[in-house]
């Protein structure tokens, strides 16, 4: 895709796991062919930025040769899914999580009729464990419920406990019903869609009564997780090629050689005896940067009306204890569609402030320059801690 800072390319590592050798390769490519900036998305994908058109066109061949994608673009898109990042490493995560994920991946890759699904329609396999069950959000989620059984969750409804093989069959059937019924709203956007799909598929279901897990909850699990696993956060989800290379070096020389990518802007390294130190990465679970989101801003996006990342970083020390902040370059709010305690939205007249809302919410104050924003946040800090909405 072409952006304001050049072309960007996206990599979806299989089941969210990146071998150290693959990470070294991506770091080299990002630095030599792009602008050295790498983003980790909320779907645990890597985005390398600043490519020229020719290098961007050549990148798929590099990725496929490194085992980072399929040559068939349709199959590649269909195999995209979120999987519990610590499956196979965390003994408290359902033992058959990876087997369930592989079964679902094979089923989706072979289902050519599902090519009609919207581009952002997503699947997830949630085995629970250290990253609690319910953190992974998608249109169709296969969720472990104990005793080797799984439940399919779609929108605001969930199916009865079944084996993971039957859960995969139900998930694919719901997706096919979604395509056949010409739905134009995804279950993740409208919970009522899920119950309708279960009914059309003639699969018994119940309605969920619990509120969705906060999307930032997983991102706060930083540092030592147990079982030799350590999570490092990527501030604002954006890192340099050097940061990725340094993580790969730690994995290759001190750990088990694997980088586990999470949808919460963090990389988990395993097989270690102490917390690794990687310049630029956050290992302190109390850091305010874990409560801040920002898009790439005007330097990289044609939709953005102002600077975002630098502003967000500079506001971190001024953020009230427990509060969350989203700095968005426009009303779309791509970096964080949900609510935050404070949301700043760049516009033609400066930065608008939305309290306890998203980037599309009601603007209660307008600041015509960044200094005015800093002054306001100094006041917020003096007012004391807030009840965090996330």
ZIPE-V296197 format. One record per residue. N is the residue number from 1. RES is the residue in three letters. PHI is phi in degrees with one decimal (999 if undefined). Layout:
# ZIPE-V296197
n->N res->RES phi->PHI
n->N res->RES phi->PHI
This chain:
# ZIPE-V296197
n->1 res->UNK phi->999
n->2 res->UNK phi->-87.1
n->3 res->UNK phi->-125.7
n->4 res->UNK phi->-65.9
n->5 res->UNK phi->-101.1
n->6 res->UNK phi->112.1
n->7 res->UNK phi->-83.7
n->8 res->UNK phi->-114.8
n->9 res->UNK phi->-124.5
n->10 res->UNK phi->-122.2
n->11 res->UNK phi->-123.4
n->12 res->UNK phi->-112.5
n->13 res->UNK phi->-59.0
n->14 res->UNK phi->-59.7
n->15 res->UNK phi->56.1
n->16 res->UNK phi->75.0
n->17 res->UNK phi->-116.6
n->18 res->UNK phi->-120.3
n->19 res->UNK phi->-70.6
n->20 res->UNK phi->-55.6
n->21 res->UNK phi->-61.6
n->22 res->UNK phi->-67.9
n->23 res->UNK phi->-65.7
n->24 res->UNK phi->-59.4
n->25 res->UNK phi->-60.6
n->26 res->UNK phi->-64.2
n->27 res->UNK phi->-62.9
n->28 res->UNK phi->-64.9
n->29 res->UNK phi->-64.1
n->30 res->UNK phi->-61.7
n->31 res->UNK phi->-79.8
n->32 res->UNK phi->-86.8
n->33 res->UNK phi->-113.1
n->34 res->UNK phi->-111.6
n->35 res->UNK phi->-99.0
n->36 res->UNK phi->84.0
n->37 res->UNK phi->-95.1
n->38 res->UNK phi->-131.7
n->39 res->UNK phi->-105.0
n->40 res->UNK phi->-108.9
n->41 res->UNK phi->-86.0
n->42 res->UNK phi->-76.8
n->43 res->UNK phi->-115.7
n->44 res->UNK phi->58.6
n->45 res->UNK phi->-105.6
n->46 res->UNK phi->-102.9
n->47 res->UNK phi->-118.1
n->48 res->UNK phi->-98.7
n->49 res->UNK phi->-111.9
n->50 res->UNK phi->77.4
n->51 res->UNK phi->-84.4
n->52 res->UNK phi->-77.1
n->53 res->UNK phi->-59.5
n->54 res->UNK phi->-65.8
n->55 res->UNK phi->-64.5
n->56 res->UNK phi->-63.7
n->57 res->UNK phi->-67.5
n->58 res->UNK phi->-81.3
n->59 res->UNK phi->-60.4
n->60 res->UNK phi->-54.8
n->61 res->UNK phi->-64.6
n->62 res->UNK phi->-64.3
n->63 res->UNK phi->-64.9
n->64 res->UNK phi->-62.9
n->65 res->UNK phi->-62.4
n->66 res->UNK phi->-92.2
n->67 res->UNK phi->76.6
n->68 res->UNK phi->-109.5
n->69 res->UNK phi->172.5
n->70 res->UNK phi->-104.6
n->71 res->UNK phi->-68.5
n->72 res->UNK phi->-79.5
n->73 res->UNK phi->-63.7
n->74 res->UNK phi->-65.6
n->75 res->UNK phi->-63.4
n->76 res->UNK phi->-59.0
n->77 res->UNK phi->-66.9
n->78 res->UNK phi->-71.6
n->79 res->UNK phi->-83.7
n->80 res->UNK phi->-68.9
n->81 res->UNK phi->-160.3
n->82 res->UNK phi->-93.3
n->83 res->UNK phi->-134.8
n->84 res->UNK phi->-46.7
n->85 res->UNK phi->-60.8
n->86 res->UNK phi->-104.6
n->87 res->UNK phi->-57.4
n->88 res->UNK phi->90.8
n->89 res->UNK phi->-112.8
n->90 res->UNK phi->-97.8
n->91 res->UNK phi->-65.9
n->92 res->UNK phi->-89.8
n->93 res->UNK phi->-83.0
n->94 res->UNK phi->-49.2
n->95 res->UNK phi->-60.8
n->96 res->UNK phi->-101.0
n->97 res->UNK phi->-62.2
n->98 res->UNK phi->-67.9
n->99 res->UNK phi->-63.7
n->100 res->UNK phi->-63.7
n->101 res->UNK phi->-63.5
n->102 res->UNK phi->-64.8
n->103 res->UNK phi->-62.7
n->104 res->UNK phi->-66.6
n->105 res->UNK phi->-60.2
n->106 res->UNK phi->-61.8
n->107 res->UNK phi->-65.1
n->108 res->UNK phi->-71.5
n->109 res->UNK phi->-60.1
n->110 res->UNK phi->-84.4
n->111 res->UNK phi->-94.6
n->112 res->UNK phi->-61.6
n->113 res->UNK phi->-66.7
n->114 res->UNK phi->-80.5
n->115 res->UNK phi->-61.9
n->116 res->UNK phi->-80.7
n->117 res->UNK phi->-65.2
n->118 res->UNK phi->-58.6
n->119 res->UNK phi->-59.4
n->120 res->UNK phi->-96.4
n->121 res->UNK phi->-65.8
n->122 res->UNK phi->-127.9
n->123 res->UNK phi->-119.9
n->124 res->UNK phi->-147.6
n->125 res->UNK phi->-121.0
n->126 res->UNK phi->-113.1
n->127 res->UNK phi->-93.9
n->128 res->UNK phi->69.4
n->129 res->UNK phi->101.9
n->130 res->UNK phi->-59.3
n->131 res->UNK phi->-92.5
n->132 res->UNK phi->-57.2
n->133 res->UNK phi->-57.8
n->134 res->UNK phi->106.5
n->135 res->UNK phi->-72.0
n->136 res->UNK phi->-74.5
n->137 res->UNK phi->-116.9
n->138 res->UNK phi->-161.5
n->139 res->UNK phi->-68.9
n->140 res->UNK phi->-132.3
n->141 res->UNK phi->-120.9
n->142 res->UNK phi->-96.7
n->143 res->UNK phi->-118.0
n->144 res->UNK phi->-67.3
n->145 res->UNK phi->-122.0
n->146 res->UNK phi->102.2
n->147 res->UNK phi->57.9
n->148 res->UNK phi->74.7
n->149 res->UNK phi->-109.4
n->150 res->UNK phi->-132.1
n->151 res->UNK phi->-124.6
n->152 res->UNK phi->-89.7
n->153 res->UNK phi->-110.4
n->154 res->UNK phi->-139.5
n->155 res->UNK phi->61.2
n->156 res->UNK phi->-99.8
n->157 res->UNK phi->-131.3
n->158 res->UNK phi->-142.3
n->159 res->UNK phi->-87.9
n->160 res->UNK phi->-72.2
n->161 res->UNK phi->-62.0
n->162 res->UNK phi->-143.2
n->163 res->UNK phi->-67.1
n->164 res->UNK phi->-67.1
n->165 res->UNK phi->-65.5
n->166 res->UNK phi->-70.6
n->167 res->UNK phi->-62.0
n->168 res->UNK phi->-62.4
n->169 res->UNK phi->-59.7
n->170 res->UNK phi->-66.2
n->171 res->UNK phi->-61.4
n->172 res->UNK phi->-65.8
n->173 res->UNK phi->-63.6
n->174 res->UNK phi->-61.7
n->175 res->UNK phi->-64.9
n->176 res->UNK phi->-67.0
n->177 res->UNK phi->-63.3
n->178 res->UNK phi->-59.2
n->179 res->UNK phi->-65.1
n->180 res->UNK phi->-67.4
n->181 res->UNK phi->-89.1
n->182 res->UNK phi->55.3
n->183 res->UNK phi->-66.5
n->184 res->UNK phi->-116.1
n->185 res->UNK phi->-125.0
n->186 res->UNK phi->-75.4
n->187 res->UNK phi->-56.9
n->188 res->UNK phi->-68.4
n->189 res->UNK phi->-86.1
n->190 res->UNK phi->-131.8
n->191 res->UNK phi->-55.7
n->192 res->UNK phi->-66.3
n->193 res->UNK phi->-61.8
n->194 res->UNK phi->-59.4
n->195 res->UNK phi->-61.4
n->196 res->UNK phi->-65.4
n->197 res->UNK phi->-66.6
n->198 res->UNK phi->-58.8
n->199 res->UNK phi->-64.7
n->200 res->UNK phi->-64.9
n->201 res->UNK phi->-82.9
n->202 res->UNK phi->57.9
n->203 res->UNK phi->-112.4
n->204 res->UNK phi->-58.9
n->205 res->UNK phi->-149.7
n->206 res->UNK phi->-129.0
n->207 res->UNK phi->-91.0
n->208 res->UNK phi->-72.3
n->209 res->UNK phi->-108.4
n->210 res->UNK phi->-84.6
n->211 res->UNK phi->-69.2
n->212 res->UNK phi->-57.2
n->213 res->UNK phi->-65.4
n->214 res->UNK phi->-63.3
n->215 res->UNK phi->-68.2
n->216 res->UNK phi->-91.4
n->217 res->UNK phi->-59.1
n->218 res->UNK phi->-67.1
n->219 res->UNK phi->-65.7
n->220 res->UNK phi->-82.7
n->221 res->UNK phi->-85.3
n->222 res->UNK phi->-124.0
n->223 res->UNK phi->97.0
n->224 res->UNK phi->-73.0
n->225 res->UNK phi->-102.1
n->226 res->UNK phi->105.5
n->227 res->UNK phi->59.6
n->228 res->UNK phi->73.9
n->229 res->UNK phi->-104.9
n->230 res->UNK phi->-133.6
n->231 res->UNK phi->-104.5
n->232 res->UNK phi->-115.1
n->233 res->UNK phi->-90.9
n->234 res->UNK phi->-93.8
n->235 res->UNK phi->-54.6
n->236 res->UNK phi->62.1
n->237 res->UNK phi->74.8
n->238 res->UNK phi->-126.2
n->239 res->UNK phi->-130.8
n->240 res->UNK phi->-94.8
n->241 res->UNK phi->-59.6
n->242 res->UNK phi->-63.3
n->243 res->UNK phi->-63.2
n->244 res->UNK phi->-65.0
n->245 res->UNK phi->-62.9
n->246 res->UNK phi->-66.3
n->247 res->UNK phi->-63.2
n->248 res->UNK phi->-64.3
n->249 res->UNK phi->-63.6
n->250 res->UNK phi->-61.8
n->251 res->UNK phi->-61.3
n->252 res->UNK phi->-77.0
n->253 res->UNK phi->-101.3
n->254 res->UNK phi->-120.1
n->255 res->UNK phi->-119.9
n->256 res->UNK phi->-96.4
n->257 res->UNK phi->81.9
n->258 res->UNK phi->-124.6
n->259 res->UNK phi->-106.7
n->260 res->UNK phi->-98.2
n->261 res->UNK phi->-91.6
n->262 res->UNK phi->-111.2
n->263 res->UNK phi->-80.9
n->264 res->UNK phi->-115.1
n->265 res->UNK phi->63.9
n->266 res->UNK phi->-135.7
n->267 res->UNK phi->-119.7
n->268 res->UNK phi->-105.8
n->269 res->UNK phi->-108.9
n->270 res->UNK phi->-121.2
n->271 res->UNK phi->75.7
n->272 res->UNK phi->-105.2
n->273 res->UNK phi->-106.3
n->274 res->UNK phi->-151.9
n->275 res->UNK phi->-61.8
n->276 res->UNK phi->-76.4
n->277 res->UNK phi->-109.6
n->278 res->UNK phi->-126.4
n->279 res->UNK phi->-55.5
n->280 res->UNK phi->94.3
n->281 res->UNK phi->-89.8
n->282 res->UNK phi->-100.3
n->283 res->UNK phi->-116.4
n->284 res->UNK phi->-92.8
n->285 res->UNK phi->-67.2
n->286 res->UNK phi->-99.0
n->287 res->UNK phi->-62.1
n->288 res->UNK phi->-63.8
n->289 res->UNK phi->-62.0
n->290 res->UNK phi->-74.5
n->291 res->UNK phi->-111.1
n->292 res->UNK phi->-126.9
n->293 res->UNK phi->-123.5
n->294 res->UNK phi->-155.9
n->295 res->UNK phi->-82.4
n->296 res->UNK phi->-75.1
n->297 res->UNK phi->76.9
n->298 res->UNK phi->-64.8
n->299 res->UNK phi->-70.9
n->300 res->UNK phi->-127.2
n->301 res->UNK phi->-131.4
n->302 res->UNK phi->-69.8
n->303 res->UNK phi->-80.2
n->304 res->UNK phi->-76.0
n->305 res->UNK phi->-110.1
n->306 res->UNK phi->-165.9
n->307 res->UNK phi->-69.4
n->308 res->UNK phi->-129.1
n->309 res->UNK phi->-64.0
n->310 res->UNK phi->-63.6
n->311 res->UNK phi->-61.8
n->312 res->UNK phi->-62.3
n->313 res->UNK phi->-63.7
n->314 res->UNK phi->-71.0
n->315 res->UNK phi->-83.7
n->316 res->UNK phi->-52.9
n->317 res->UNK phi->-68.1
n->318 res->UNK phi->-95.4
n->319 res->UNK phi->-73.3
n->320 res->UNK phi->-56.9
n->321 res->UNK phi->-55.5
n->322 res->UNK phi->81.6
n->323 res->UNK phi->-88.0
n->324 res->UNK phi->-115.8
n->325 res->UNK phi->-136.0
n->326 res->UNK phi->-127.7
n->327 res->UNK phi->-110.6
n->328 res->UNK phi->-115.4
n->329 res->UNK phi->-76.3
n->330 res->UNK phi->-158.3
n->331 res->UNK phi->-73.4
n->332 res->UNK phi->-69.9
n->333 res->UNK phi->64.0
n->334 res->UNK phi->-59.5
n->335 res->UNK phi->-68.4
n->336 res->UNK phi->-157.1
n->337 res->UNK phi->-65.2
n->338 res->UNK phi->-82.3
n->339 res->UNK phi->-77.0
n->340 res->UNK phi->-137.9
n->341 res->UNK phi->-60.9
n->342 res->UNK phi->-129.5
n->343 res->UNK phi->-123.6
n->344 res->UNK phi->-103.6
n->345 res->UNK phi->-120.8
n->346 res->UNK phi->-72.2
n->347 res->UNK phi->-145.9
n->348 res->UNK phi->-66.3
n->349 res->UNK phi->-104.9
n->350 res->UNK phi->129.5
n->351 res->UNK phi->-116.0
n->352 res->UNK phi->-92.0
n->353 res->UNK phi->-108.0
n->354 res->UNK phi->-113.9
n->355 res->UNK phi->-100.4
n->356 res->UNK phi->51.2
n->357 res->UNK phi->-159.3
n->358 res->UNK phi->-101.6
n->359 res->UNK phi->-64.0
n->360 res->UNK phi->-94.1
n->361 res->UNK phi->-80.2
n->362 res->UNK phi->-73.0
n->363 res->UNK phi->-84.8
n->364 res->UNK phi->-99.2
n->365 res->UNK phi->-143.2
n->366 res->UNK phi->-129.1
n->367 res->UNK phi->-112.2
n->368 res->UNK phi->-86.0
n->369 res->UNK phi->-155.9
n->370 res->UNK phi->-69.2
n->371 res->UNK phi->-62.4
n->372 res->UNK phi->-66.1
n->373 res->UNK phi->-65.0
n->374 res->UNK phi->-60.9
n->375 res->UNK phi->-61.9
n->376 res->UNK phi->-63.2
n->377 res->UNK phi->-74.4
n->378 res->UNK phi->-64.5
n->379 res->UNK phi->-67.2
n->380 res->UNK phi->-59.3
n->381 res->UNK phi->-63.3
n->382 res->UNK phi->-68.5
n->383 res->UNK phi->-67.6
n->384 res->UNK phi->100.7
n->385 res->UNK phi->-64.7
n->386 res->UNK phi->-116.3
n->387 res->UNK phi->-79.3
n->388 res->UNK phi->-64.4
n->389 res->UNK phi->-82.0
n->390 res->UNK phi->-121.1
